[in-house]
């Protein structure tokens, strides 16, 4: 019976980590459903972007209030959870505050004191976030795509963080041995006053209860991440590393189409010449994308990394003028469809069985796609380097090149370019008529 708590702790730890590993494996599998793309260029710049954007939160603080609060929560939560190492060692080996055995009291006290201050700051910041989301009701949190689950998910995370920070402080406050040190109990000593009338055995029960709930809460939070928008806590780092380094206005071209256009523009080219050897291999099976498997793996990584913060949608000029487009919804729909495809594969023993659905039309409408102005405002606004525009352009490419389903205005323009060498419906011989008027 002496080792029963340690055995129970080890079982909980193994199950939690095992379930997390299983979900990570599914996540990687789903991302790899995307087409291959070369993102091996300019690694120094990629490392710099990851350090500055993901680690340094450089794009978050462009909006100072939410940015600074997010930095506090991010830094505080990460640093506080360093104590999880001590909790795991205590849980496995039956020790109590093993850190005191390897560190001087002053050093240990400094660390725990820092954790307590950060826990308090995180708690206050989370409350402010909750007020902004639920009482002030900032518009970007209440757009049409923020249905019950996305809305509740944001609040669940805030409640998680409130509870975890509270349990950490209560655990310290009820720990007689720790309070007797009078080192590092900067915040918890004030909470300990609430327990002044409690017996030693009651305090021990409270401390042990808070300890167990704290570690179980952390392991639950870890496994909740896969189902939450807060998966970006982990994916922001690879996503910023593999982010697009090209200038914002530079769009991708299909190499086979580019070669054909260049040949058509070459006055010395023989229009009747046989295609070069291997030219057919350059032609893709499908132009553009109608489903998630047609996108590249970086775009699918983008979808899983989306924080649903709504900065992209709040900056989108199409959305601001009442059009249906929401860049955030594009990313959420892509992720939801990718999850659906992943479950399909799991249900059919590793193979995808056609389900009669696709990303285009079943999730994202053509109205949304053609409302985009291609201005890159959403790309610039994203705090973790997500590129909704690249997905929109790929789906437009499919509509134009596979279905000839461009809007009438665009078809008219392309016809005019083909016939008149300009977007306007005027014969080339009549272009200068205006100067004689």
N, C-alpha and C positions, 0 to 999 in steps of 0.2 A: 504493500500500500504506500510505502514511503516514496516510491518512484512513480506512482500513478499520475501525478500532475505532469511530470516530465514526459512520460509516454504519451499522455493526452495532448500535450503541447506539440510534441514531435509529429503526431498524426495530423493535427490541424495544419501545421506548417507544411508538411509534405503534400497534403490534399490541396491546399491553397496554391502552392507553387506549381503543382502538377496541372491543376485546372488552368492556371494562368499560362503555362507553357503550351497547353493544348490550344488555347485561344490565339496565342501568338503564332503558332504553326498555321492555323486557319487563316489568320490575317495575312501572313506572308504568301500563302498559297493563292489567296484572292488577288493580292496585288500583282503576283506573277502571271495572272490571267491576261494582263495587258501586254501589248506588243513591246518588243525590245526597242530601246532607244539609247543612243550614245551620250552619256553625260560624264565622260571621263576628262573633259577639257578643263583647263585652268583651275587645277586643284587648289592652288594658294588662295584664289578668290573665293572658292567654294568654302574652304575652311574659315576664311574671314567672315563670310556671310553667316555661317553657322554660329560662330562665336559672338558676332555682333547682334544678330537678329534673334536667334533661339536662346542663347545663353545671356546675352546682354540686354535683351528686350528693347532694342533701339527703336523699333517701330511702334511699340506699345505706348511709349511715353510721348508720342506726338499728340496724344490727347491726355494732358497732364493728370487730371483727376483720376480717371480710370486706370491710366498707365501706372502711376505711382502706387495706387492701391494694389494693382496686379503684381507689381514688383515685390511689394511687401508680402503678399500671400505666397507668391512663387518662391522667393528666397526663404521666407520663414518656414514654409511647409517642408521644403527640401532639407534645410539645415536641422530642423527639429527632428525629422525622421532619421537623422544620424543616430539618434538614441535607440532606434529599433535594433541596431547591432547589439547593444547591451541587453535589451529585452530578450532577444533571441538566445543569447548566451545564457542568461539567467534561466530562461524557460527550459533549455535543453539540459543544463548541468545542475539545476536546482540551487543556484547561487542567488544572492540578493545584492544588486548594484555592484556587479563585478568590476565596474570601472574604478571603484574606490580601492580595489586591490592592486591595480596597475598604475594608477595616477595619484599624484599628491592631492590632498584635500583641496588646496587652493586652485589647482588646475581643474579638477573635477567640478568644484563649485563654480568656477568661471564659466565652464561649458554649460552646466545646467542652468545657471543664472541667465546666460545668453538665450538659451532655449525658452526659458520662461518669459522673458521680455518679448521675444519673437512670437510666442504663442498668444500673448495678450494682444499684440499688434495685429496678428492674423485674425483673431476673433473680432476685433473692432472693424477691420477692413471688410470682413465677410458680412458683417451686419450692414455696413454701408452699401455693399453690393446688393444685398437683399432688399434694402429700401429703394435703391435705384431701379431694381427690376420689378418690384411688386407694389410699391406705394407711389413713387414718382412715375413709374411706368414709361421709361424711355421708349420712344417710338420704335427703335430698331429691334427691341425685344418683343414687340407685339404685332409684327407683320403677319400676313396671312399664312406663311409657311411655318410659323411658330405655333404648331398645333399642340395638343395636350402633352405628348411625350417630350418634344424639345423644350417646352416651357417648364414642365415638371423636372426634367433632367437637370436643368440649370439650378433649380432650387434644391434638389436632392444633394447635389455636390456641396452647396452652401451649408446645408444642415449637417452633412458628413463632417465638414471641416470644423463647424462650431462644436460638435460633439467630441471630436478627436482632441481638439485643443482643450476643451473643458476637462476631459478625462485625464489628460496629461497633467494639468495643474492640480486636480483633485488627488491624483495618485501621489504626487509630491507632497501635497498638504497633509495627507493622512499618514504619511510615512514617518513614524516617530524617530527612527534612526537618522533619516535624512534631515529632519527638522532640528535634531539635536546638534548636527554639525554646525548649524547657523552659517552656512556658506553655500551660496547659490540659490537660496530660497527667497529670491527677491520678490516674487509675486505670491508664491504659495504660502509664505508665512502669514500673509494677511487672510488668505482663505482658511488657513489652519485655525484661526480664531473662531470660525463658525463651528468647529468640532471640539471646542474647549471643554464641553461638558460630557464628552463621550469617553467610555472606558477604553482601555488599551486594546481589548479584544474586539470591540466595535470598530475602532480605528483600523486595526489590522484587516478586518473583514472589508471595510470600505476601500482600503489601499489595494488589497488583492483583487477585489471586484473591479476597480478602476483599471488595474494593470491588465487583467484578462480582457476586459471590454475594449481597452485601448489597442492591444495587439490584434484581437479579432477584428476590430473595426478597420485597422490598417490593411489587413489581409483581404477583408471584404472590399474595401475601396480599390485595392490593387486589381481585383477581379472584376469589379464594376466598370473599370476603365474601358474595357473592350466594347461595352454596350453603350458607352457615353461619349459625348462630344469631348470629354476631357482626355480622350486618347491622345490628344495633341501634346499632353505632358511628355509623352515618350516620342511621338512621331515628329514633333517640331524640329528636332535635331537633324534627322535624315532629310526631312522635307526642305529645310533651308539649304542644306548642303547640295541637294540635287536640283535646286531651283533654277529657273531659266536665267542665263547670263546675257542673253542677247538684248539689244536695245528694245525698249518697250514697243516701239512701232514696227519692229521687224517681224513679219509673219512667216511661217514655214511654207515651203512650196514642195509639191510632189516632183521629185527629180525627173521622172519620165515625162511629165507634162512640160517641165521647163525645157528639156532637150527638144521636144517636139516644137515648141514655140520658137526656140532659137533657130531650129532648122527652117521653119517657115519664114523667118525674118532674114535668113541668109540668101542673098540674091544668087549666090553661086551653088546653092544646094540643088541636088537632083531630086525632084519630087517623086520620081519613079524608081529611085534606088532602093534596093532591098535593105531591110533593117540590119543594123550592125549585129554581129554575133553577141548574144547575151542580152540584147536590148529588151526582149520580152520578159526577162527575169526582173527588170527594173520596174515593170508595171505592177502595181499592187493588185491583189485579188479584189479589193473593194476600195473605192475612193471615199475618204472621209470615214465617219463613224455613225452607226445607227444604234449600237449597243456597247456595253462596257468592254467587251472583248476586243473591240475595234480601237479603243484608246490605248495609249502607251502606259507602261507601268508607273511612270512618274505622275501622270494624271490621276491614276487610281490611288496612288499614295496621297496626292493632294486631297482626294475625296475623304479619305480616312482621317486626314489631319485637320479638316475644317473644324474650327472652334465655335462655329455658329454665332460669332459675336455680332455679325451684321454690319460691320464697318464697310464691307464691300457694297452691300445693298444701300446703305445710307449715303454713299458717295456716287452711286450709279445715276447718271442723268436721265436715263430711260425710266427708272423706277421713280425718280423725283417728279417726273411729269405724268405719273399715273399709269404708265404702261405696265404690262404684266410681268416683265422681266425682273427677277431678283437673282443676282449672282450667287447669293447664299443658297437659294433653293436649287440652283443648278448643281452645286456641290453636294447638297443633302440628297437630292434625287439620284445622283451618280452613286453615292455611297449606299443608298437603300437598294438600288437595283443590283449593285455588286454583291451585297449581302444576300439578296434573293437568289442570285446565280450561284453563290457559294453554297447555300443550303440545298439548292437543286443538285449540285455535284455531290454533296454529302449523302443525299437521299438516294442517289443513283450509283453508289459505289465508285465514285471518282470520275464519272463521266457526266457531261452536261446533256440533259434531255430537253429538247425544244419545248418551251412552255407557252409559245404563242405570244410572248411579250418581248418588248425591247425598250431601251432607254428612250428612244425617239417615239413620241406620241403617247406611249403608255405612262411615261413619267414627265418628260419635257415636251412641251408643245412647240410647233413651228412659230406660233405667235411670239413666244418668249425669245426664240432664237433670232428672229428677224427684228426684234425691238432693240437689239444690242447695237450701239454706235461704234463699237470697236475702239473705244477711247482709252482703254486700259486703266480707268479710274479704280476699278475693283482690284486689279492686280497691284496697283500702287498702294492701295489702302490696307491690303491684307497684312496682318502682323506676323504671319508665318510663311510668307512667300507662296501662297496658293495662286494658281492661274486659271480662274474660271473661263477667261476669254479663249484659251486654247481649246477647251472642250466645245465651246459654242462654235468656233470656227471649223472644227472637224465635223461637227454635225451639219453645219451649213454646207460644207464641201460635199457631204453625202447627198444632201437634198439637191444641189445643183448638178453634180456630176453623175450621180447614179439614178436620180429620179426626175431630173429636169424640172424641179419643183421650186424654182426661184420665184419671188414675187413678180408681178407683172411689171412693176417699175424697173426692177433690175434686169429682167429679160429685155425690155425695151432699150435700156441703156446698152446692154451687150450687143444687141442687134444693130444699134446705131454705130457702135465702135467698129463692128464687123463691116458694115456697109459704107459708113461715112468717115471712119477714122477718128471719130470724136463721139462723146456721149450725147450730143444734141441731134435732133432729127433734121439736119440741114445738109444738103449736098455740098461736097467739098468745093464745088465751083461757085457756090453762093455765099461762102463764108465772109467775104469781104464786102458784101453789098451794103452793109451798114455804113461804110465810110463815105458812100456816095449820097447818103440821105442828108 
